Amino acid sequence: MDALQLLTWSLILYLFASLASLFLLGLDRLAIKLSGITSLVGGVISIISGITQLHAGVTLVARFATPFDFADLTLRMDSLSAFMVLVISLLVVVCSLYSLTYMREYEGKGAAAMGFFMNLFIASMVALLVMDNAFWFIVLFEMMSLSSWFLVIARQDKTSINAGMLYFFIAHAGSVLIMIAFLLMGRESGSLDFASFRTLSLSPGLASAVFLLAFFGFGAKAGMMPLHSWLPRAHPAAPSHASALMSGVMVKIGIFGILKVAMDLLAQTGLPLWWGILVMAIGAISALLGVLYALAEQDIKRLLAWSTVENVGIILLAVGVAMVGLSLHDPLLTVVGLLGALFHLLNHALFKGLLFLGAGAIISRLHTHDMEKMGALAKRMPWTAAACLIGCLAISAIPPLNGFISEWYTWQSLFSLSRVEAVALQLAGPIAMVMLAVTGGLAVMCFVKMYGITFCGAPRSTHAEEAQEVPNTMIVAMLLLAALCVFIALSASWLAPKIMHIAHAFTNTPPVTVASGIALVPGTFHTRVTPSLLLLLLLAMPLLPGLYWLWCRSRRAAFRRTGDAWACGYGWENAMAPSGNGVMQPLRVVFCALFRLRQQLDPTLRLNKGLAHVTARAQSTEPFWDERVIRPIVSATQRLAKEIQHLQSGDFRLYCLYVVAALVVLLIAIAV
């Protein structure tokens, strides 16, 4: 049984779980178990399929006839799609295990319906990766967007519905752009099969138009700036295991689409240099602004969602380097850039999935997203705290964990730009490195804040004082992802050649020699981080708390006194502990133009209204882009909807007239 057949069986299991959940409406507990176990088994089969295909190294193609002459069902599984199947399936298995107990809180609240949409969401993502026809690709892309949209609005409150509507609008705007790009290529090739697209040699203007349409269409799904506004609203609104899949792997479908169009379907045409520079620029801006907005958040899931914008930016930086290498016919730049992009794509799926599952565990116990109402959870939820600590270290790119490895590759790809003689790249490379360095420093600050406010200090609410550890299946799911973060860090020197082989196969570039250890430029010792050094760092990390504990028990520490902190003569209260808002206030002030602090004026009358004393405090942060662009578009759309509302008159005859008029317009368009 080959990899495509295995993948087909996993898709059948996902669809079975989806339909079974639909038939079990009203039997939520049974639907939760059936949906979770079936999708877990399907995920395991998908993992085997991805590994089998990567090991075989041969592109598999299967073609099935359909009633539509223009849209035969063509499946194609190459090295890149196999890698993506593997990444998605790893997170699917863990999230399915997590859902077995997490979804109990949704019993009686549509848990069976959520099981239907969750499995449909997974099936559409996996099937999309191997689809080699534009028509079916768009169908699956829409199915993925709609099923995830239903997960976003699952709570049916005002916040989730508003988030869902914004997601619906941007997702479908992106789909329209992708559809136009495919139609332009289809018009030139006379077919909607991707195989015919690969043979095209488009004019520079048409190729650039197709690339820009696809880039911004898929970029909307990836959550890159400036098409990111839906992400920090939609991902927190969904159930936490759905948030983990959306933030961990669904946004990577956008990255996959950009790679597919730019470096596969348009490869015959050739890539202009400015394509790669544009991708690098948007990646750098997304990374820096994403982490800045994450720093300003006190909602734990919104913080993680903004961090996804940051990490998508880092991946796009590496993708841009790879595109520059392909346009310059430089195999080293191409392969090193793709290595950084694919490695960070894998790592982000793991540690972001872990952190969203950890956030879900906390929210299920405390019933709040507000980090200011948490605190001291490390004592009450030790397993969750330990797993989240590894996730925070990994996402902060602290060595020796996996986040450091993939960002190291990204750094090496940017350093490799110094070999290029183009002036634009000699300027773009250092600017991108500076922005990535600032992003890395702010990311450390962000997750120190998140972990410290959430797990350390004193409890800031009654729920935090009474919190208990989550059930074992949720703990095991989080620990599995934490273990994978450590495993990938230690096996980086073994994984790097495997991922480089994927890059070679995908771009048809000649092999590039890689030195032993994690060194991308042979012969430069200063770039090398060997596995033995990583292992030494990993072993040293647990020793530091142990040494501190021994010092605390030593005689030198015997005269320490413990008690409440000094509070200027007042009695100490837990609310006096440093808050996340207090920690971030300097950055809020420095970057006030980006945050656009929304203030509430509180007039306090003294003698009369003329002597009113006005105080103000920041209520929330609203990103500049949302205030100046998204909000006006939404307002204009609402005004337009009111203007054309009279078209929906309720008269059946008028609706028939609309259908006839639309048919006439289409016939005229076809005739022309």
C-alpha positions in Angstrom: 0.0 0.0 0.0 1.6 3.3 -1.1 1.4 6.7 0.6 -1.6 8.0 -1.4 -3.6 4.9 -0.5 -2.8 5.3 3.2 -3.8 9.0 3.0 -7.1 8.0 1.3 -7.9 5.7 4.2 -7.1 8.5 6.7 -9.5 10.8 4.8 -12.2 8.2 4.9 -11.8 8.0 8.7 -12.0 11.8 9.0 -15.2 11.9 6.9 -16.7 8.9 8.8 -16.0 10.7 12.1 -17.5 13.9 10.7 -20.7 12.2 9.5 -21.0 10.0 12.6 -20.9 13.2 14.8 -23.6 14.7 12.7 -25.9 11.6 13.3 -25.1 11.8 17.1 -26.6 15.2 17.6 -27.9 15.2 21.2 -25.5 12.4 22.2 -22.6 14.7 22.9 -20.6 12.4 25.2 -20.6 9.6 22.6 -19.9 12.0 19.8 -16.9 13.4 21.6 -15.4 9.9 22.1 -16.1 8.7 18.6 -14.9 11.9 16.9 -11.7 12.1 19.0 -10.7 8.4 18.7 -11.4 8.2 15.0 -9.5 11.4 14.1 -6.6 10.2 16.3 -6.4 6.9 14.3 -6.8 8.8 11.1 -3.9 11.1 12.2 -1.7 8.2 12.9 -2.3 6.7 9.4 -1.6 10.1 7.9 1.7 10.3 9.8 2.6 6.8 8.4 1.6 8.1 4.9 3.8 11.2 5.1 6.8 9.2 6.4 6.4 6.5 3.7 6.3 9.1 1.0 9.3 11.0 2.3 11.3 7.8 2.6 10.3 6.7 -1.0 11.2 10.0 -2.5 9.1 9.4 -5.6 6.2 11.7 -6.7 2.9 9.8 -6.7 0.1 10.8 -9.1 -3.5 9.4 -9.3 -6.2 10.6 -11.6 -10.0 9.9 -11.3 -12.7 10.9 -13.8 -15.5 13.2 -12.7 -18.7 14.4 -14.4 -17.0 17.7 -15.1 -14.7 17.6 -18.1 -12.7 20.6 -16.8 -12.1 19.2 -13.3 -10.8 15.7 -13.2 -9.8 14.6 -9.7 -6.0 14.6 -9.8 -4.0 13.8 -6.7 -0.3 14.4 -6.5 1.9 13.7 -3.5 5.4 15.0 -3.7 8.0 15.7 -1.0 6.6 19.0 0.1 3.0 17.8 0.3 4.2 14.7 2.3 6.1 17.0 4.7 3.0 19.2 5.2 0.8 16.1 5.7 3.3 14.9 8.4 3.3 18.3 10.2 -0.5 18.6 10.2 -1.1 15.0 11.3 1.3 15.3 14.2 -0.8 18.1 15.7 -4.1 16.3 14.7 -3.1 13.3 16.8 -2.3 15.3 19.9 -5.3 17.6 19.6 -7.6 14.6 19.1 -6.2 13.0 22.3 -6.6 16.4 24.1 -10.2 16.7 23.0 -11.4 13.5 24.6 -11.6 15.3 28.0 -11.4 18.9 27.0 -14.7 18.8 25.0 -16.6 17.7 28.1 -17.2 21.3 29.0 -19.1 21.7 25.7 -21.5 18.9 26.5 -25.0 20.2 25.8 -23.5 23.1 23.9 -23.2 21.6 20.5 -20.2 19.3 21.0 -21.5 16.8 18.4 -21.7 19.6 15.8 -18.2 20.8 16.7 -17.0 17.2 16.1 -18.6 17.3 12.6 -16.9 20.6 11.6 -13.6 19.7 13.3 -13.2 16.5 11.3 -14.4 18.1 8.1 -11.8 20.9 8.8 -9.0 18.3 9.2 -10.0 16.3 6.1 -10.2 19.4 3.9 -6.7 20.5 5.0 -5.1 17.2 4.4 -6.9 16.6 1.0 -6.0 20.1 -0.2 -2.3 19.3 0.1 -2.4 16.6 -2.5 -4.9 18.2 -4.9 -3.5 18.9 -8.3 -6.5 20.6 -9.9 -7.4 24.2 -9.5 -11.1 23.6 -9.3 -11.0 21.0 -6.5 -8.2 23.0 -4.8 -10.6 26.0 -4.5 -13.4 23.7 -3.3 -11.3 22.2 -0.6 -9.9 25.6 0.4 -13.5 26.9 0.8 -14.5 23.8 2.8 -11.5 24.4 5.1 -12.5 28.1 5.6 -16.2 27.4 6.2 -15.6 24.5 8.6 -13.1 26.5 10.6 -15.5 29.5 10.5 -18.2 27.4 12.2 -15.7 26.5 14.9 -14.9 30.2 15.5 -18.6 31.0 16.1 -19.2 27.9 18.1 -19.8 29.8 21.4 -22.5 31.9 19.7 -21.8 35.0 21.8 -21.3 38.5 20.4 -17.5 38.4 20.5 -17.2 35.1 18.6 -19.8 36.1 16.0 -18.1 39.4 15.3 -14.7 37.6 15.0 -16.3 35.0 12.7 -17.8 37.6 10.4 -14.4 39.3 10.0 -12.8 36.0 9.4 -15.5 35.1 6.9 -14.9 38.3 5.0 -11.1 38.2 4.8 -11.0 34.4 4.1 -13.4 34.8 1.2 -11.6 37.9 -0.1 -8.5 35.8 -0.2 -10.3 32.9 -1.9 -11.4 35.3 -4.7 -7.9 36.5 -5.3 -6.6 32.9 -5.5 -9.5 32.0 -7.8 -8.6 34.9 -10.2 -5.0 33.8 -10.2 -5.9 30.2 -11.1 -8.4 31.4 -13.8 -5.7 33.6 -15.4 -3.3 30.5 -15.6 -6.2 28.3 -16.7 -7.0 30.7 -19.6 -3.4 30.6 -20.8 -3.0 26.8 -20.5 -6.5 25.7 -21.5 -6.9 23.5 -18.5 -7.3 23.7 -14.7 -4.8 21.0 -14.0 -1.7 22.1 -12.2 0.4 19.9 -14.5 -0.6 22.2 -17.4 0.2 25.3 -15.2 3.8 24.0 -14.7 4.5 24.1 -18.4 3.4 27.7 -18.9 5.9 30.4 -19.7 3.9 33.6 -19.0 4.8 37.1 -19.9 6.5 39.1 -17.0 3.5 41.3 -16.4 1.0 38.4 -16.3 3.3 36.3 -14.2 3.6 39.1 -11.7 -0.2 39.7 -11.6 -0.7 36.0 -10.9 1.9 36.0 -8.2 0.6 39.1 -6.5 -3.0 37.7 -6.5 -1.9 34.4 -5.1 0.5 35.9 -2.6 -2.1 38.2 -1.0 -4.8 35.5 -1.4 -2.8 32.9 0.5 -1.3 35.5 2.7 -4.7 36.3 4.0 -5.0 32.7 5.1 -1.5 32.8 6.6 -2.3 35.9 8.7 0.5 38.0 7.3 0.2 41.8 7.6 -1.7 43.7 6.4 -4.3 40.9 6.1 -3.9 39.7 9.6 -6.8 41.4 11.4 -9.0 38.3 11.6 -6.4 36.1 13.3 -6.1 37.6 16.8 -9.9 37.7 16.9 -10.9 34.3 15.3 -8.3 32.0 16.8 -9.1 32.9 20.5 -12.8 32.5 19.9 -12.6 28.8 18.8 -12.3 25.9 21.3 -8.7 25.6 22.3 -7.8 22.4 20.4 -9.3 24.0 17.3 -7.3 27.2 18.0 -4.2 25.0 18.2 -4.9 23.5 14.8 -5.8 26.8 13.2 -2.8 28.7 14.6 -0.4 25.7 14.4 -1.2 24.3 10.9 -4.1 26.1 9.1 -2.1 29.2 8.6 0.7 27.0 7.1 -1.7 26.2 4.3 -1.2 29.8 3.3 2.6 29.4 3.3 2.2 26.1 1.3 0.1 28.0 -1.3 2.7 30.7 -1.7 5.4 28.2 -2.2 3.2 26.1 -4.5 2.4 29.0 -6.8 5.7 30.9 -6.8 8.2 28.1 -6.8 6.3 25.3 -8.5 3.5 26.5 -10.8 5.4 29.6 -12.0 8.9 28.0 -11.9 9.0 27.6 -15.7 8.3 31.4 -16.1 11.1 32.4 -13.7 11.0 34.5 -10.6 11.9 38.2 -10.7 14.1 39.4 -7.9 11.6 41.8 -6.5 9.2 39.0 -5.7 11.6 37.6 -3.0 12.3 41.1 -1.7 8.6 41.8 -1.3 8.1 38.6 0.6 11.0 39.4 2.8 9.7 42.9 3.5 6.2 41.8 4.5 7.7 39.0 6.6 10.0 41.3 8.5 7.1 43.8 9.1 4.7 41.0 10.2 7.3 39.6 12.6 8.1 42.9 14.3 4.6 44.3 14.6 3.1 40.9 15.5 5.3 40.5 18.6 4.7 44.2 19.5 1.0 43.7 19.5 1.4 40.4 21.4 3.3 42.2 24.1 0.4 44.6 24.7 -2.2 41.8 25.2 -3.5 40.5 28.5 -5.8 38.0 26.9 -3.7 34.8 26.8 -5.1 33.4 23.6 -5.0 36.8 21.8 -1.3 37.0 22.8 -0.7 33.6 21.3 -2.6 34.6 18.2 -0.6 37.7 17.7 2.6 35.6 18.2 1.4 33.5 15.2 1.5 36.7 13.1 5.1 37.1 14.3 6.1 33.5 13.4 4.4 33.6 10.0 6.6 36.7 9.4 9.7 34.8 10.3 8.8 31.9 7.9 8.1 34.4 5.1 11.5 36.0 5.7 13.1 32.6 5.0 10.7 32.0 2.0 11.8 35.3 0.6 15.4 34.4 0.8 14.7 31.1 -1.0 12.8 33.0 -3.8 15.7 35.4 -4.1 18.0 32.4 -4.5 15.8 30.8 -7.1 15.7 34.1 -9.1 19.5 34.4 -9.0 20.0 30.7 -9.7 21.9 30.4 -6.4 21.3 26.8 -5.0 22.8 27.7 -1.6 20.4 30.6 -1.0 17.4 28.6 -2.3 18.0 25.5 -0.2 19.1 27.4 3.0 16.1 29.7 2.8 13.7 26.7 2.4 15.4 24.9 5.2 14.8 27.7 7.6 11.2 28.2 6.4 10.2 24.5 6.6 12.0 23.9 9.8 10.3 26.8 11.5 7.0 25.8 10.0 7.4 22.4 11.7 8.6 23.9 15.0 6.0 26.6 15.2 3.3 24.0 14.7 4.6 22.1 17.8 5.3 24.9 20.3 2.3 27.0 19.3 0.0 24.0 19.4 1.5 23.2 22.9 0.9 26.8 24.1 -2.7 26.9 22.9 -3.4 23.6 24.5 -1.8 24.9 27.7 -4.0 28.1 27.5 -7.0 25.9 27.0 -6.2 23.9 30.1 -5.9 27.1 32.2 -9.1 28.6 30.8 -11.0 25.4 31.5 -10.0 25.7 35.2 -10.2 29.5 35.7 -12.9 30.4 33.2 -11.1 33.5 32.1 -8.7 34.6 29.3 -7.4 37.5 31.4 -3.8 36.8 32.6 -4.3 39.5 35.2 -6.7 37.1 37.0 -4.3 34.2 37.0 -1.0 33.7 38.9 0.6 31.0 41.1 -0.6 28.3 38.8 2.7 26.5 38.8 1.9 25.2 42.3 -1.7 24.2 41.4 -1.1 22.9 37.8 2.5 21.7 37.8 2.3 19.5 34.7 0.7 22.2 32.7 3.2 24.7 34.0 6.1 22.4 33.0 4.8 21.8 29.5 4.1 25.5 29.0 7.6 26.4 30.2 9.1 24.3 27.5 6.7 25.9 25.0 7.7 29.4 26.1 11.4 28.6 25.9 11.0 27.1 22.5 9.0 30.0 21.0 11.4 32.5 22.5 14.2 30.7 20.5 16.2 29.9 23.7 18.9 27.3 23.1 18.9 24.4 23.0 15.2 23.9 22.1 13.7 23.6 18.6 12.7 27.3 18.2 16.4 28.2 18.4 17.4 25.7 15.7 15.0 27.0 13.1 15.7 30.6 13.8 19.4 29.8 13.6 18.8 28.5 10.1 16.8 31.7 9.2 19.7 33.8 10.5 22.1 31.8 8.3 19.9 32.3 5.3 20.0 36.1 5.9 23.8 36.0 6.4 24.1 34.2 3.1 22.6 37.3 1.3 26.0 39.0 1.9 27.4 36.8 -0.9 25.0 38.5 -3.4 26.3 41.5 -5.4 22.9 43.1 -5.8 22.7 46.4 -4.0 19.1 46.0 -3.0 19.9 42.7 -1.3 22.9 44.1 0.4 20.6 46.7 2.0 17.7 44.3 2.6 19.8 41.7 4.3 21.1 43.8 7.2 17.7 45.6 7.6 15.9 42.2 7.9 18.6 40.9 10.4 18.1 44.0 12.6 14.3 43.6 12.5 14.6 39.8 13.3 17.0 40.6 16.2 14.6 43.1 17.7 11.7 40.6 17.2 13.7 37.9 19.0 14.4 40.2 22.0 10.7 41.3 22.2 9.6 37.7 21.9 11.6 36.7 25.0 10.1 39.7 26.9 6.6 38.7 25.7 6.8 35.1 27.0 8.6 36.0 30.2 5.6 38.2 30.8 3.1 35.5 29.8 4.7 32.8 31.9 5.5 35.0 34.9 2.1 36.6 35.2 0.2 33.3 34.6 2.2 30.7 36.6 4.3 32.7 39.1 3.7 35.1 41.9 0.5 35.2 43.9 -3.0 34.1 42.8 -5.0 37.2 41.6 -8.5 35.7 41.7 -10.5 33.2 43.6 -10.5 30.8 40.6 -6.7 31.0 40.6 -6.5 30.1 44.3 -8.8 27.1 43.7 -7.4 25.8 40.4 -6.6 22.1 40.0 -4.7 20.2 37.4 -6.5 19.1 34.3 -7.3 15.4 33.4 -4.5 13.0 32.4 -5.4 12.9 28.6 -4.9 16.6 28.4 -1.6 16.4 30.3 -0.3 13.6 28.1 -1.2 15.6 25.0 0.8 18.6 26.2 3.7 16.5 27.4 3.9 14.8 24.0 4.3 18.1 22.2 6.8 19.3 24.8 8.8 16.1 24.2 8.7 16.6 20.5 10.1 20.1 21.0 13.1 18.6 22.8 13.5 15.7 20.4 13.6 17.9 17.3 16.2 20.1 18.9 18.5 17.2 19.7 17.9 15.5 16.3 18.4 18.7 14.3 21.6 17.5 12.6 19.7 14.4 11.5 16.6 16.2 10.4 18.3 19.0 8.5 19.5 16.9 5.6 16.1 15.3 5.3 14.4 18.8 5.0 17.2 19.9 2.6 16.4 16.9 0.5 12.7 18.1 0.4 14.0 21.5 -0.7 16.2 20.0 -3.5 13.3 17.8 -4.8 10.8 20.7 -4.7 13.0 23.3 -6.5 15.0 20.9 -8.7 18.2 22.5 -7.5 21.6 20.7 -7.3 22.6 19.4 -3.9 24.4 21.7 -1.5 27.1 20.3 0.8 26.4 20.9 4.5 29.1 20.6 7.2 28.7 18.2 10.1 26.6 19.7 12.9 24.3 22.6 12.3 26.5 24.6 10.0 25.2 25.9 6.7 28.3 27.4 5.3 31.1 24.8 5.2 34.4 25.7 6.7 33.1 28.5 8.9 33.5 27.2 12.4 31.8 30.1 14.1 28.5 29.1 12.5 28.5 25.6 14.0 26.3 24.3 16.8 27.0 20.6 17.2 24.5 18.1 18.7 26.9 17.5 21.6 26.8 21.2 22.5 23.0 21.1 22.3 22.9 18.1 24.6 25.2 19.8 27.1 23.0 22.8 27.2 19.9 20.7 27.6 21.4 18.8 30.5 22.6 22.0 32.1 19.2 23.6 32.1 17.7 21.4 34.9 20.9 21.8 37.0 20.5 25.5 37.4 17.3 25.3 39.6 18.9 22.5 41.5 22.0 24.6 42.3 19.8 27.5 43.4 17.8 25.1 45.6 21.1 23.9 47.2 22.2 27.4 47.8 18.9 28.3 49.5 19.4 25.4 51.9 23.0 26.3 52.6 24.2 28.2 55.8 24.7 31.4 53.8 21.0 31.5 53.2 20.0 30.5 56.7 19.5 34.0 58.0 17.0 35.0 55.3 13.6 36.1 56.4 10.4 35.4 54.5 7.3 37.5 54.6 5.2 40.0 52.7 6.9 42.6 50.6 7.0 46.1 52.0 3.9 48.1 50.8 4.6 51.6 52.0 3.1 50.9 55.4 -0.1 49.3 54.1 -1.0 45.7 54.4 0.2 43.5 51.5 -2.5 42.3 49.0 -2.0 40.0 46.1 -3.4 42.7 43.8 -0.3 44.7 44.5 1.9 42.2 42.6 3.5 43.4 39.3 1.0 43.2 36.5 1.4 42.5 32.8 0.1 45.9 32.0 2.6 47.5 34.4 5.5 45.6 32.8 4.5 46.6 29.3 3.6 50.3 30.0 6.9 51.7 28.8 6.5 49.9 25.5 2.9 51.0 25.2 4.0 54.7 25.6 7.0 54.4 23.2 4.9 52.7 20.5 1.6 54.6 21.2 1.2 55.4 17.5 1.0 51.7 16.7 -1.2 50.7 19.6 -3.6 53.6 19.4 -4.6 53.4 23.0 -8.4 53.8 23.4 -9.1 55.9 26.5 -12.1 56.3 28.8 -12.5 59.7 30.3 -13.7 59.8 33.9 -14.7 63.3 34.9 -14.7 63.8 38.7 -16.7 66.8 39.8 -15.1 68.9 42.5 -16.7 72.4 43.1 -18.6 72.6 39.9 -18.6 71.4 36.3 -16.1 74.2 35.3 -13.5 72.8 37.8 -14.0 69.2 36.7 -10.8 67.1 37.1 -10.5 64.7 34.2 -8.5 61.4 34.5 -7.9 58.9 31.8 -6.8 55.3 31.7 -6.1 53.0 28.7 -8.9 50.5 28.2 -7.6 48.6 25.3 -5.2 48.6 22.5 -6.4 48.9 18.9 -3.9 48.3 16.2 -3.3 51.2 13.8 -4.2 49.1 10.7 -7.6 48.1 12.2 -8.5 51.6 13.1 -7.4 53.3 9.8 -8.2 50.6 7.3 -10.4 47.6 8.5 -12.9 49.7 10.5 -13.6 52.1 7.6 -14.0 49.1 5.2 -16.5 47.4 7.6 -18.4 50.7 8.0 -18.6 51.2 4.3 -19.8 47.6 3.8 -22.5 48.1 6.4 -23.7 51.3 4.7 -23.7 49.6 1.3 -25.7 46.6 2.8 -28.3 49.1 4.1 -28.5 50.7 0.7 -29.2 47.5 -1.2 -31.4 45.9 1.5 -34.5 46.8 -0.5 -33.4 44.2 -3.1 -34.4 41.5 -0.6 -38.1 42.3 -0.9 -39.5 38.8 -0.3 -41.2 38.7 -3.7 -40.5 35.4 -5.4 -41.2 36.8 -8.8 -38.5 39.4 -8.3 -36.0 36.7 -7.2 -36.7 34.9 -10.5 -36.0 38.0 -12.4 -32.6 38.3 -10.6 -31.8 34.7 -11.7 -32.7 35.4 -15.3 -30.8 38.7 -15.3 -27.7 37.0 -14.0 -28.0 34.2 -16.6 -28.3 36.8 -19.4 -25.2 38.7 -18.1 -23.2 35.4 -18.0 -24.2 34.4 -21.5 -23.2 37.8 -22.8 -19.9 37.6 -21.0 -19.2 34.1 -22.5 -20.2 35.3 -26.0 -17.8 38.3 -25.7 
